[in-house]
Structure formats: structure tokens, C-alpha cells
């Protein structure tokens, strides 16, 4: 069956990628696309005003909405989906705890799938990190993420997810964001570094060092299309499921 998707942030970097990826697939079709800066069309799809989203959801009845916008918009769109019975997939980063609480509230009424990263490679990196950290007990850990110069949130959502994975197997660790001046490491800390340059789609490295050796686990995304493809995989998988909170690992499994 063809899953009908609505796309928010259609004129943004990721919105355009989602629309481009959808155009190349037979299992999804774009019901409509919206943006706060609606102007013309993207990939042959007319872009509507995001202010009209509740009406469009009610009139067009898409199966799933795919969202890559900003924290406030993400929460607003999740609420609109909950009110109209539309499943919600989001890769928006920079959410506060209140934002996540709002998404979980929406999940009481519709299926909601959130992921900080929709790359299959990142899923493999997360598994590798969860195995490596306990195997190299006591080793120093540094995490570095690099993104394009327009990315607003830091550290990236993926970096935060990797830090949560590390804490999950090692226990909560103090985090040091960058270093300056006299700043020696303290036992158990994790150094976190965010770099912004050019048009880099996304790079994440977890470095473990100790016992006169080091291990570097790295993922590089060559194109944002990787994330768009994963989000559409999630949308196709989520369509028709019961209300609840879902994770991208369930799609891959």
C-alpha cells in the first residue's frame, strides 16, 4: 500500500530532502507540504502555509506527518496530529524536556516515532558504542560532532543520544564542553566538542583512549538524503500502528 505523507518545513534543508526522496519511492506519496515561508513548489509539490496545517490535516487525512523543523514547531505540529488522528514522525533536534513531554502526550492519541538521527549507520554506531564502552572500562572518552554552519543546536541531537548510550552502560558521567586554559581531565568525565563549518551533513566520532591505545568509532553522512530516506522508512512502518511511542530501532529490527 502507498502511504500518504504530509511534510512540514518543506522549504528547509531537510524538508526538501524528504520531498526529493519521496519522489523516488513507490511506497509513499506526498499528500501535501507546508512551510512557514511558503513560496512556490518543491519537487513539484505546492508548498502551503504552515498556519493552515490543522485544516489540511483534517481535510486531506494523510497517514503520517514527517517533521524536520524547530522545537516549537515540532510540538505544535505533534499536537495538531494528535487532534486529527495522524501519525507523527519527527527528527527535529534541540527539544527541551518539556518538548519531549509534549510529544509523549501526543503519543497517547496517535503513533509517534521520534529519532535524533534516521541513519542506519548511526544505529550501527550506537550499538558499537554500547559494546565498546564496557569492554574498555576506565578508558577516557571524548565525543566530537561536526555539522554545517547553519545548524543551531549544540551539541547535536545525535551527540546527545550517543552520550545517553554511554551513560546507560557506564553510569552518569560529568560532561565538559570544550576546553580552555588550565583544564586537565578529571576521572570519568566525557569531553564534548561541537564544530560548525561549511555544508557538512553530519559527522560523529567517539574516541576511547587508555592503556597505551585508542579506539575511534566514526560515522560520516555524505548527504542529508540518508536521513530523509530513514524518515520515510519510519513513516511507512508507522502507518496504521496503534497509538504509542516508537523508536527507529524498531523500524530497523
VOPA-215404 format. One record per residue: residue number from 1; residue in three letters; chain; x, y, z of N, C-alpha, C in turn. Coordinates in nm, 3 decimals, decimal comma, padded with zeros to 5 digits. Layout:
BEGIN
TORVO   kollum   bavo   gumar       n.x       n.y       n.z      ca.x      ca.y      ca.z       c.x       c.y       c.z
TORVO      NUM    ALA       A         X         Y         Z         X         Y         Z         X         Y         Z
...
***
This chain:
BEGIN
TORVO   kollum   bavo   gumar       n.x       n.y       n.z      ca.x      ca.y      ca.z       c.x       c.y       c.z
TORVO        1    UNK       A    00,083   -00,119    00,000    00,000    00,000    00,000    00,087    00,125    00,000
TORVO        2    UNK       A    00,039    00,228   -00,066    00,110    00,356   -00,067    00,071    00,437    00,055
TORVO        3    UNK       A    00,169    00,482    00,130    00,146    00,562    00,250    00,147    00,709    00,210
TORVO        4    UNK       A    00,044    00,782    00,248    00,033    00,923    00,215    00,094    01,005    00,329
TORVO        5    UNK       A    00,196    01,084    00,296    00,266    01,160    00,399    00,248    01,310    00,378
TORVO        6    UNK       A    00,240    01,380    00,490    00,246    01,525    00,490    00,387    01,563    00,534
TORVO        7    UNK       A    00,440    01,671    00,479    00,578    01,712    00,509    00,577    01,855    00,560
TORVO        8    UNK       A    00,632    01,877    00,677    00,646    02,012    00,731    00,787    02,064    00,703
TORVO        9    UNK       A    00,806    02,195    00,717    00,937    02,252    00,691    00,983    02,226    00,549
TORVO       10    UNK       A    00,887    02,231    00,455    00,913    02,186    00,318    01,020    02,266    00,246
TORVO       11    UNK       A    01,042    02,391    00,286    01,143    02,473    00,218    01,276    02,473    00,293
TORVO       12    UNK       A    01,284    02,397    00,399    01,409    02,387    00,475    01,499    02,279    00,417
TORVO       13    UNK       A    01,621    02,268    00,472    01,718    02,172    00,421    01,663    02,029    00,422
TORVO       14    UNK       A    01,609    01,987    00,535    01,561    01,850    00,545    01,426    01,832    00,477
TORVO       15    UNK       A    01,341    01,931    00,483    01,212    01,920    00,416    01,229    01,895    00,267
TORVO       16    UNK       A    01,320    01,968    00,206    01,347    01,949    00,063    01,401    01,809    00,037
TORVO       17    UNK       A    01,486    01,759    00,127    01,541    01,624    00,109    01,431    01,519    00,120
TORVO       18    UNK       A    01,338    01,538    00,213    01,228    01,442    00,229    01,142    01,439    00,104
TORVO       19    UNK       A    01,110    01,556    00,050    01,028    01,562   -00,070    01,101    01,499   -00,189
TORVO       20    UNK       A    01,231    01,521   -00,199    01,308    01,462   -00,308    01,312    01,310   -00,295
TORVO       21    UNK       A    01,331    01,261   -00,173    01,335    01,116   -00,151    01,199    01,053   -00,179
TORVO       22    UNK       A    01,092    01,122   -00,140    00,957    01,068   -00,162    00,926    01,056   -00,311
TORVO       23    UNK       A    00,979    01,149   -00,390    00,953    01,147   -00,534    01,013    01,024   -00,601
TORVO       24    UNK       A    01,114    00,963   -00,538    01,181    00,847   -00,595    01,130    00,714   -00,542
TORVO       25    UNK       A    01,024    00,719   -00,460    00,974    00,596   -00,398    00,833    00,563   -00,446
TORVO       26    UNK       A    00,804    00,432   -00,448    00,671    00,387   -00,486    00,581    00,361   -00,365
TORVO       27    UNK       A    00,643    00,349   -00,245    00,565    00,312   -00,128    00,512    00,433   -00,051
TORVO       28    UNK       A    00,552    00,554   -00,090    00,499    00,674   -00,025    00,458    00,776   -00,131
TORVO       29    UNK       A    00,358    00,856   -00,096    00,314    00,965   -00,182    00,292    01,087   -00,094
TORVO       30    UNK       A    00,324    01,204   -00,144    00,310    01,326   -00,066    00,166    01,377   -00,077
TORVO       31    UNK       A    00,099    01,384    00,039   -00,038    01,436    00,042   -00,037    01,588    00,030
TORVO       32    UNK       A    00,054    01,651    00,104    00,074    01,796    00,095    00,202    01,832    00,170
TORVO       33    UNK       A    00,249    01,952    00,148    00,368    02,001    00,216    00,342    02,143    00,264
TORVO       34    UNK       A    00,397    02,176    00,381    00,378    02,310    00,436    00,510    02,369    00,481
TORVO       35    UNK       A    00,511    02,502    00,492    00,628    02,573    00,543    00,583    02,707    00,597
TORVO       36    UNK       A    00,655    02,759    00,694    00,624    02,892    00,746    00,664    03,000    00,645
TORVO       37    UNK       A    00,747    02,962    00,549    00,784    03,055    00,442    00,739    02,995    00,309
TORVO       38    UNK       A    00,610    02,966    00,298    00,554    02,903    00,179    00,575    02,991    00,056
TORVO       39    UNK       A    00,631    02,930   -00,047    00,655    03,005   -00,170    00,680    02,907   -00,283
TORVO       40    UNK       A    00,586    02,895   -00,375    00,605    02,810   -00,491    00,593    02,663   -00,459
TORVO       41    UNK       A    00,683    02,582   -00,516    00,676    02,438   -00,501    00,815    02,380   -00,482
TORVO       42    UNK       A    00,819    02,258   -00,429    00,943    02,184   -00,411    00,919    02,044   -00,467
TORVO       43    UNK       A    01,006    01,999   -00,557    00,992    01,868   -00,620    00,852    01,849   -00,680
TORVO       44    UNK       A    00,798    01,958   -00,735    00,667    01,951   -00,799    00,549    01,952   -00,704
TORVO       45    UNK       A    00,576    01,969   -00,574    00,469    01,972   -00,474    00,447    02,117   -00,430
TORVO       46    UNK       A    00,325    02,165   -00,441    00,294    02,300   -00,397    00,312    02,311   -00,246
TORVO       47    UNK       A    00,377    02,416   -00,202    00,402    02,435   -00,059    00,297    02,529   -00,001
TORVO       48    UNK       A    00,221    02,476    00,096    00,114    02,552    00,160    00,167    02,624    00,283
TORVO       49    UNK       A    00,086    02,718    00,333    00,121    02,793    00,454    00,106    02,703    00,576
TORVO       50    UNK       A    00,210    02,697    00,659    00,206    02,611    00,778    00,094    02,650    00,874
TORVO       51    UNK       A    00,048    02,774    00,868   -00,062    02,816    00,955   -00,190    02,738    00,923
TORVO       52    UNK       A   -00,198    02,680    00,803   -00,316    02,606    00,761   -00,306    02,457    00,791
TORVO       53    UNK       A   -00,202    02,416    00,862   -00,180    02,274    00,885   -00,299    02,203    00,948
TORVO       54    UNK       A   -00,360    02,252    01,057   -00,473    02,180    01,115   -00,585    02,155    01,015
TORVO       55    UNK       A   -00,615    02,253    00,933   -00,720    02,236    00,833   -00,680    02,134    00,728
TORVO       56    UNK       A   -00,554    02,141    00,683   -00,506    02,046    00,583   -00,508    01,903    00,637
TORVO       57    UNK       A   -00,469    01,884    00,762   -00,472    01,751    00,821   -00,614    01,696    00,824
TORVO       58    UNK       A   -00,708    01,781    00,862   -00,848    01,738    00,871   -00,908    01,709    00,734
TORVO       59    UNK       A   -00,869    01,787    00,634   -00,928    01,773    00,500   -00,861    01,664    00,416
TORVO       60    UNK       A   -00,729    01,653    00,427   -00,654    01,562    00,340   -00,633    01,423    00,400
TORVO       61    UNK       A   -00,643    01,411    00,531   -00,629    01,282    00,601   -00,504    01,204    00,561
TORVO       62    UNK       A   -00,386    01,263    00,572   -00,264    01,185    00,543   -00,246    01,074    00,645
TORVO       63    UNK       A   -00,168    00,974    00,610   -00,143    00,864    00,704   -00,041    00,905    00,810
TORVO       64    UNK       A    00,060    00,979    00,767    00,170    01,015    00,857    00,219    01,156    00,822
TORVO       65    UNK       A    00,260    01,230    00,923    00,328    01,358    00,901    00,475    01,341    00,934
TORVO       66    UNK       A    00,562    01,388    00,845    00,707    01,381    00,867    00,757    01,522    00,894
TORVO       67    UNK       A    00,823    01,537    01,009    00,860    01,670    01,057    01,009    01,685    01,081
TORVO       68    UNK       A    01,070    01,783    01,016    01,206    01,830    01,047    01,198    01,982    01,049
TORVO       69    UNK       A    01,170    02,039    01,166    01,154    02,184    01,175    01,234    02,237    01,294
TORVO       70    UNK       A    01,168    02,307    01,385    01,230    02,358    01,506    01,153    02,308    01,627
TORVO       71    UNK       A    01,209    02,322    01,747    01,144    02,268    01,866    01,000    02,315    01,887
TORVO       72    UNK       A    00,975    02,445    01,876    00,840    02,496    01,899    00,743    02,446    01,793
TORVO       73    UNK       A    00,786    02,448    01,667    00,701    02,399    01,559    00,672    02,251    01,573
TORVO       74    UNK       A    00,773    02,175    01,611    00,757    02,030    01,628    00,646    01,999    01,728
TORVO       75    UNK       A    00,649    02,066    01,841    00,547    02,044    01,944    00,409    02,085    01,893
TORVO       76    UNK       A    00,402    02,198    01,824    00,276    02,245    01,769    00,218    02,145    01,668
TORVO       77    UNK       A    00,304    02,092    01,582    00,258    02,000    01,478    00,218    01,865    01,538
TORVO       78    UNK       A    00,289    01,820    01,640    00,254    01,695    01,706    00,115    01,704    01,768
TORVO       79    UNK       A    00,087    01,819    01,830   -00,045    01,841    01,890   -00,154    01,839    01,784
TORVO       80    UNK       A   -00,127    01,902    01,669   -00,225    01,904    01,561   -00,251    01,763    01,509
TORVO       81    UNK       A   -00,146    01,681    01,502   -00,164    01,543    01,459   -00,246    01,463    01,559
TORVO       82    UNK       A   -00,220    01,486    01,688   -00,296    01,415    01,790   -00,445    01,449    01,782
TORVO       83    UNK       A   -00,474    01,573    01,750   -00,615    01,617    01,742   -00,685    01,564    01,617
TORVO       84    UNK       A   -00,610    01,532    01,513   -00,671    01,488    01,388   -00,646    01,340    01,356
TORVO       85    UNK       A   -00,578    01,269    01,447   -00,559    01,126    01,429   -00,454    01,088    01,326
TORVO       86    UNK       A   -00,352    01,171    01,309   -00,247    01,147    01,209   -00,119    01,105    01,281
TORVO       87    UNK       A   -00,059    00,996    01,235    00,068    00,950    01,293    00,177    01,056    01,271
TORVO       88    UNK       A    00,275    01,058    01,361    00,374    01,165    01,362    00,515    01,109    01,368
TORVO       89    UNK       A    00,598    01,145    01,271    00,740    01,108    01,268    00,822    01,237    01,273
TORVO       90    UNK       A    00,918    01,244    01,364    00,997    01,366    01,375    01,144    01,337    01,400
TORVO       91    UNK       A    01,228    01,416    01,331    01,371    01,413    01,356    01,420    01,550    01,400
TORVO       92    UNK       A    01,328    01,634    01,446    01,365    01,768    01,493    01,451    01,758    01,619
TORVO       93    UNK       A    01,562    01,829    01,623    01,650    01,825    01,739    01,640    01,957    01,817
TORVO       94    UNK       A    01,704    01,960    01,933    01,702    02,080    02,017    01,582    02,086    02,108
TORVO       95    UNK       A    01,506    01,977    02,119    01,388    01,976    02,206    01,428    01,981    02,354
TORVO       96    UNK       A    01,352    02,057    02,431    01,369    02,058    02,576    01,296    01,938    02,634
TORVO       97    UNK       A    01,311    01,918    02,765    01,237    01,809    02,829    01,088    01,833    02,816
TORVO       98    UNK       A    01,046    01,960    02,823    00,906    01,992    02,803    00,858    01,955    02,664
TORVO       99    UNK       A    00,946    01,972    02,565    00,913    01,934    02,429    00,892    01,784    02,416
TORVO      100    UNK       A    00,981    01,707    02,476    00,965    01,562    02,472    00,839    01,518    02,546
TORVO      101    UNK       A    00,810    01,585    02,655    00,687    01,553    02,729    00,564    01,576    02,642
TORVO      102    UNK       A    00,567    01,684    02,562    00,455    01,714    02,473    00,441    01,607    02,365
TORVO      103    UNK       A    00,553    01,557    02,312    00,546    01,451    02,212    00,490    01,323    02,273
TORVO      104    UNK       A    00,532    01,293    02,394    00,480    01,173    02,460    00,331    01,187    02,491
TORVO      105    UNK       A    00,288    01,309    02,519    00,146    01,332    02,540    00,069    01,306    02,410
TORVO      106    UNK       A    00,124    01,350    02,298    00,061    01,324    02,168    00,054    01,174    02,142
TORVO      107    UNK       A    00,155    01,100    02,189    00,161    00,956    02,166    00,050    00,880    02,239
TORVO      108    UNK       A   -00,019    00,947    02,328   -00,134    00,884    02,393   -00,252    00,873    02,297
TORVO      109    UNK       A   -00,251    00,955    02,191   -00,362    00,957    02,096   -00,328    00,902    01,958
TORVO      110    UNK       A   -00,201    00,914    01,917   -00,158    00,868    01,784   -00,020    00,803    01,796
TORVO      111    UNK       A    00,018    00,722    01,697    00,156    00,670    01,699    00,256    00,782    01,672
TORVO      112    UNK       A    00,359    00,789    01,756    00,464    00,891    01,744    00,599    00,820    01,740
TORVO      113    UNK       A    00,679    00,851    01,640    00,814    00,795    01,631    00,912    00,912    01,624
TORVO      114    UNK       A    00,998    00,918    01,724    01,099    01,024    01,729    01,238    00,962    01,721
TORVO      115    UNK       A    01,326    01,024    01,645    01,466    00,984    01,641    01,552    01,107    01,619
TORVO      116    UNK       A    01,662    01,115    01,690    01,755    01,226    01,668    01,833    01,207    01,540
TORVO      117    UNK       A    01,831    01,082    01,487    01,902    01,054    01,363    01,837    00,933    01,296
TORVO      118    UNK       A    01,807    00,943    01,168    01,741    00,835    01,095    01,838    00,757    01,006
TORVO      119    UNK       A    01,966    00,763    01,034    02,066    00,691    00,957    02,084    00,550    01,011
TORVO      120    UNK       A    02,087    00,452    00,921    02,114    00,314    00,962    02,257    00,301    01,014
TORVO      121    UNK       A    02,349    00,381    00,958    02,487    00,378    01,005    02,500    00,427    01,147
TORVO      122    UNK       A    02,423    00,531    01,183    02,425    00,581    01,321    02,368    00,476    01,416
TORVO      123    UNK       A    02,268    00,402    01,372    02,214    00,294    01,455    02,322    00,190    01,483
TORVO      124    UNK       A    02,403    00,160    01,381    02,513    00,065    01,400    02,619    00,125    01,491
TORVO      125    UNK       A    02,647    00,256    01,476    02,744    00,322    01,564    02,699    00,315    01,709
TORVO      126    UNK       A    02,572    00,337    01,733    02,521    00,331    01,871    02,542    00,193    01,931
TORVO      127    UNK       A    02,515    00,089    01,852    02,538   -00,047    01,903    02,685   -00,070    01,933
TORVO      128    UNK       A    02,772   -00,020    01,844    02,916   -00,038    01,865    02,963    00,034    01,991
TORVO      129    UNK       A    02,912    00,155    02,014    02,949    00,231    02,133    02,904    00,159    02,259
TORVO      130    UNK       A    02,783    00,107    02,258    02,732    00,036    02,377    02,813   -00,090    02,407
TORVO      131    UNK       A    02,876   -00,148    02,306    02,961   -00,265    02,328    03,103   -00,225    02,367
TORVO      132    UNK       A    03,154   -00,119    02,305    03,294   -00,082    02,328    03,317   -00,022    02,466
TORVO      133    UNK       A    03,224    00,061    02,513    03,246    00,132    02,639    03,265    00,036    02,756
TORVO      134    UNK       A    03,179   -00,063    02,778    03,205   -00,155    02,890    03,325   -00,246    02,865
TORVO      135    UNK       A    03,356   -00,273    02,737    03,472   -00,358    02,707    03,603   -00,286    02,738
TORVO      136    UNK       A    03,601   -00,152    02,730    03,720   -00,071    02,758    03,696    00,010    02,886
TORVO      137    UNK       A    03,665   -00,058    02,989    03,631    00,007    03,116    03,746    00,093    03,165
TORVO      138    UNK       A    03,714    00,218    03,203    03,815    00,307    03,256    03,886    00,390    03,153
TORVO      139    UNK       A    03,861    00,365    03,025    03,925    00,444    02,921    03,862    00,584    02,916
TORVO      140    UNK       A    03,943    00,685    02,881    03,890    00,820    02,861    03,801    00,821    02,737
TORVO      141    UNK       A    03,696    00,905    02,742    03,603    00,916    02,630    03,590    01,062    02,588
TORVO      142    UNK       A    03,603    01,086    02,458    03,579    01,218    02,400    03,482    01,201    02,283
TORVO      143    UNK       A    03,386    01,292    02,273    03,288    01,287    02,164    03,296    01,417    02,085
TORVO      144    UNK       A    03,311    01,405    01,953    03,318    01,523    01,867    03,214    01,511    01,757
TORVO      145    UNK       A    03,136    01,618    01,738    03,037    01,620    01,628    03,062    01,743    01,543
TORVO      146    UNK       A    03,043    01,729    01,411    03,065    01,836    01,315    02,946    01,847    01,222
TORVO      147    UNK       A    02,895    01,970    01,204    02,781    01,993    01,115    02,799    02,123    01,038
TORVO      148    UNK       A    02,709    02,146    00,946    02,709    02,266    00,862    02,698    02,393    00,946
TORVO      149    UNK       A    02,736    02,504    00,888    02,747    02,629    00,964    02,614    02,694    00,998
TORVO      150    UNK       A    02,501    02,635    00,953    02,370    02,692    00,987    02,298    02,613    01,096
TORVO      151    UNK       A    02,358    02,505    01,144    02,292    02,426    01,248    02,287    02,505    01,377
TORVO      152    UNK       A    02,172    02,508    01,441    02,152    02,595    01,556    02,184    02,528    01,689
TORVO      153    UNK       A    02,140    02,403    01,709    02,155    02,340    01,840    02,292    02,272    01,852
TORVO      154    UNK       A    02,348    02,279    01,972    02,476    02,216    02,000    02,480    02,174    02,147
TORVO      155    UNK       A    02,527    02,054    02,177    02,567    01,950    02,082    02,446    01,901    01,999
TORVO      156    UNK       A    02,476    01,830    01,893    02,369    01,780    01,807    02,282    01,680    01,883
TORVO      157    UNK       A    02,161    01,660    01,831    02,074    01,561    01,892    02,136    01,422    01,891
TORVO      158    UNK       A    02,207    01,389    01,784    02,273    01,259    01,776    02,382    01,246    01,880
TORVO      159    UNK       A    02,458    01,353    01,902    02,562    01,351    02,005    02,500    01,327    02,142
TORVO      160    UNK       A    02,388    01,393    02,169    02,321    01,373    02,298    02,272    01,229    02,313
TORVO      161    UNK       A    02,224    01,171    02,203    02,180    01,031    02,207    02,298    00,939    02,236
TORVO      162    UNK       A    02,413    00,966    02,174    02,532    00,885    02,200    02,577    00,899    02,345
TORVO      163    UNK       A    02,568    01,018    02,399    02,604    01,039    02,540    02,510    00,961    02,632
TORVO      164    UNK       A    02,382    00,958    02,597    02,286    00,879    02,674    02,319    00,730    02,667
TORVO      165    UNK       A    02,362    00,684    02,549    02,403    00,544    02,535    02,523    00,513    02,624
TORVO      166    UNK       A    02,619    00,606    02,627    02,738    00,585    02,711    02,698    00,581    02,858
TORVO      167    UNK       A    02,616    00,676    02,901    02,572    00,678    03,040    02,495    00,551    03,074
TORVO      168    UNK       A    02,423    00,497    02,975    02,342    00,379    03,001    02,424    00,256    03,035
TORVO      169    UNK       A    02,547    00,250    02,984    02,632    00,133    03,012    02,742    00,163    03,113
TORVO      170    UNK       A    02,773    00,292    03,136    02,882    00,327    03,227    02,834    00,401    03,351
TORVO      171    UNK       A    02,711    00,448    03,349    02,664    00,533    03,457    02,682    00,679    03,420
TORVO      172    UNK       A    02,609    00,767    03,486    02,616    00,909    03,454    02,757    00,963    03,473
TORVO      173    UNK       A    02,803    01,036    03,373    02,939    01,091    03,377    02,933    01,242    03,360
TORVO      174    UNK       A    03,022    01,315    03,428    03,027    01,460    03,406    03,072    01,491    03,264
TORVO      175    UNK       A    03,017    01,596    03,206    03,049    01,634    03,069    03,120    01,768    03,068
TORVO      176    UNK       A    03,225    01,778    02,990    03,300    01,902    02,974    03,287    01,943    02,828
TORVO      177    UNK       A    03,229    02,060    02,805    03,205    02,107    02,670    03,318    02,200    02,626
TORVO      178    UNK       A    03,412    02,144    02,549    03,529    02,220    02,507    03,624    02,241    02,623
TORVO      179    UNK       A    03,741    02,290    02,594    03,840    02,316    02,699    03,914    02,444    02,667
TORVO      180    UNK       A    03,953    02,515    02,772    04,028    02,638    02,754    04,112    02,662    02,877
TORVO      181    UNK       A    04,234    02,711    02,858    04,320    02,741    02,970    04,368    02,617    03,043
TORVO      182    UNK       A    04,383    02,627    03,173    04,429    02,515    03,255    04,310    02,423    03,280
TORVO      183    UNK       A    04,297    02,318    03,200    04,177    02,235    03,207    04,210    02,087    03,192
TORVO      184    UNK       A    04,282    02,030    03,289    04,312    01,887    03,282    04,185    01,803    03,299
TORVO      185    UNK       A    04,189    01,682    03,247    04,074    01,592    03,262    04,056    01,553    03,408
TORVO      186    UNK       A    03,932    01,529    03,445    03,901    01,467    03,573    03,854    01,325    03,546
TORVO      187    UNK       A    03,868    01,240    03,643    03,836    01,099    03,624    03,688    01,081    03,584
TORVO      188    UNK       A    03,666    01,005    03,479    03,530    00,970    03,438    03,460    01,073    03,352
TORVO      189    UNK       A    03,518    01,188    03,330    03,449    01,290    03,251    03,444    01,251    03,104
TORVO      190    UNK       A    03,349    01,310    03,032    03,341    01,294    02,887    03,357    01,432    02,825
TORVO      191    UNK       A    03,456    01,446    02,739    03,474    01,570    02,667    03,380    01,574    02,547
TORVO      192    UNK       A    03,311    01,686    02,530    03,215    01,700    02,421    03,252    01,823    02,338
TORVO      193    UNK       A    03,262    01,804    02,208    03,308    01,911    02,120    03,215    01,924    02,000
TORVO      194    UNK       A    03,170    02,046    01,971    03,081    02,073    01,858    03,151    02,167    01,761
TORVO      195    UNK       A    03,156    02,128    01,635    03,218    02,210    01,531    03,114    02,244    01,424
TORVO      196    UNK       A    03,121    02,366    01,371    03,028    02,411    01,268    03,108    02,471    01,153
TORVO      197    UNK       A    03,092    02,411    01,034    03,169    02,461    00,920    03,107    02,413    00,789
TORVO      198    UNK       A    03,107    02,501    00,691    03,069    02,464    00,556    02,931    02,403    00,546
TORVO      199    UNK       A    02,920    02,300    00,462    02,790    02,234    00,440    02,793    02,088    00,482
TORVO      200    UNK       A    02,873    02,057    00,584    02,888    01,919    00,631    02,754    01,866    00,681
TORVO      201    UNK       A    02,712    01,751    00,626    02,581    01,695    00,663    02,581    01,641    00,806
TORVO      202    UNK       A    02,691    01,583    00,848    02,697    01,533    00,985    02,810    01,434    01,005
TORVO      203    UNK       A    02,892    01,457    01,106    02,999    01,365    01,143    02,999    01,349    01,294
TORVO      204    UNK       A    03,015    01,224    01,339    03,019    01,197    01,484    03,132    01,098    01,512
TORVO      205    UNK       A    03,215    01,131    01,608    03,326    01,044    01,647    03,324    01,024    01,798
TORVO      206    UNK       A    03,333    00,899    01,840    03,351    00,865    01,980    03,491    00,806    01,995
TORVO      207    UNK       A    03,575    00,873    02,073    03,715    00,832    02,093    03,729    00,773    02,232
TORVO      208    UNK       A    03,784    00,652    02,241    03,815    00,588    02,368    03,965    00,566    02,373
TORVO      209    UNK       A    04,030    00,611    02,480    04,176    00,602    02,487    04,220    00,563    02,628
TORVO      210    UNK       A    04,320    00,477    02,634    04,377    00,433    02,761    04,468    00,314    02,736
TORVO      211    UNK       A    04,547    00,278    02,836    04,632    00,158    02,827    04,720    00,161    02,702
TORVO      212    UNK       A    04,771    00,282    02,667    04,861    00,299    02,554    04,797    00,261    02,419
TORVO      213    UNK       A    04,666    00,280    02,407    04,597    00,254    02,282    04,474    00,343    02,271
TORVO      214    UNK       A    04,420    00,353    02,152    04,298    00,430    02,133    04,209    00,363    02,029
TORVO      215    UNK       A    04,079    00,384    02,044    03,980    00,332    01,951    03,889    00,447    01,910
TORVO      216    UNK       A    03,875    00,469    01,779    03,789    00,575    01,728    03,674    00,514    01,650
TORVO      217    UNK       A    03,552    00,545    01,692    03,432    00,499    01,624    03,368    00,620    01,557
TORVO      218    UNK       A    03,359    00,618    01,424    03,321    00,737    01,349    03,213    00,707    01,247
TORVO      219    UNK       A    03,120    00,801    01,233    03,020    00,794    01,126    03,019    00,927    01,053
TORVO      220    UNK       A    03,017    00,921    00,920    03,007    01,041    00,837    02,891    01,025    00,740
TORVO      221    UNK       A    02,804    01,122    00,738    02,693    01,123    00,643    02,734    01,206    00,523
TORVO      222    UNK       A    02,730    01,146    00,404    02,770    01,218    00,284    02,661    01,307    00,229
TORVO      223    UNK       A    02,537    01,281    00,271    02,423    01,357    00,221    02,309    01,351    00,321
TORVO      224    UNK       A    02,230    01,458    00,328    02,112    01,458    00,414    02,006    01,360    00,363
TORVO      225    UNK       A    02,022    01,317    00,238    01,929    01,220    00,183    01,923    01,092    00,265
TORVO      226    UNK       A    02,033    01,060    00,334    02,036    00,942    00,421    01,929    00,955    00,530
TORVO      227    UNK       A    01,919    01,073    00,588    01,823    01,094    00,696    01,680    01,097    00,642
TORVO      228    UNK       A    01,662    01,155    00,524    01,530    01,161    00,463    01,479    01,021    00,430
TORVO      229    UNK       A    01,566    00,937    00,375    01,526    00,800    00,342    01,485    00,724    00,467
TORVO      230    UNK       A    01,561    00,742    00,575    01,528    00,675    00,700    01,396    00,722    00,758
TORVO      231    UNK       A    01,370    00,853    00,747    01,244    00,907    00,799    01,125    00,852    00,721
TORVO      232    UNK       A    01,141    00,836    00,590    01,032    00,780    00,510    01,015    00,631    00,538
TORVO      233    UNK       A    01,125    00,561    00,564    01,114    00,421    00,608    01,032    00,415    00,736
TORVO      234    UNK       A    01,060    00,507    00,828    00,987    00,511    00,955    00,840    00,541    00,932
TORVO      235    UNK       A    00,810    00,635    00,841    00,671    00,671    00,812    00,595    00,552    00,756
TORVO      236    UNK       A    00,657    00,480    00,662    00,591    00,364    00,602    00,566    00,256    00,707
TORVO      237    UNK       A    00,661    00,239    00,798    00,648    00,139    00,903    00,542    00,179    01,007
TORVO      238    UNK       A    00,534    00,308    01,039    00,447    00,356    01,146    00,301    00,360    01,106
TORVO      239    UNK       A    00,273    00,377    00,978    00,136    00,392    00,932    00,048    00,274    00,975
TORVO      240    UNK       A   -00,065    00,305    01,034   -00,160    00,202    01,074   -00,135    00,140    01,209
TORVO      241    UNK       A   -00,028    00,179    01,277    00,000    00,120    01,409   -00,081    00,190    01,518
TORVO      242    UNK       A   -00,086    00,123    01,633   -00,161    00,177    01,747   -00,092    00,300    01,802
TORVO      243    UNK       A   -00,168    00,383    01,872   -00,110    00,498    01,940   -00,003    00,451    02,037
TORVO      244    UNK       A    00,105    00,530    02,047    00,213    00,493    02,137    00,343    00,557    02,093
TORVO      245    UNK       A    00,447    00,534    02,172    00,579    00,592    02,147    00,668    00,485    02,082
TORVO      246    UNK       A    00,726    00,518    01,968    00,807    00,424    01,894    00,948    00,480    01,870
TORVO      247    UNK       A    01,042    00,387    01,843    01,181    00,422    01,824    01,229    00,369    01,689
TORVO      248    UNK       A    01,325    00,437    01,629    01,374    00,399    01,496    01,436    00,259    01,497
TORVO      249    UNK       A    01,491    00,216    01,611    01,549    00,082    01,616    01,442   -00,023    01,589
TORVO      250    UNK       A    01,317    00,004    01,624    01,209   -00,091    01,596    01,186   -00,104    01,446
TORVO      251    UNK       A    01,203    00,004    01,373    01,191    00,000    01,227    01,299   -00,089    01,167
TORVO      252    UNK       A    01,421   -00,072    01,215    01,533   -00,149    01,161    01,526   -00,297    01,197
TORVO      253    UNK       A    01,465   -00,326    01,310    01,456   -00,466    01,354    01,339   -00,539    01,291
***
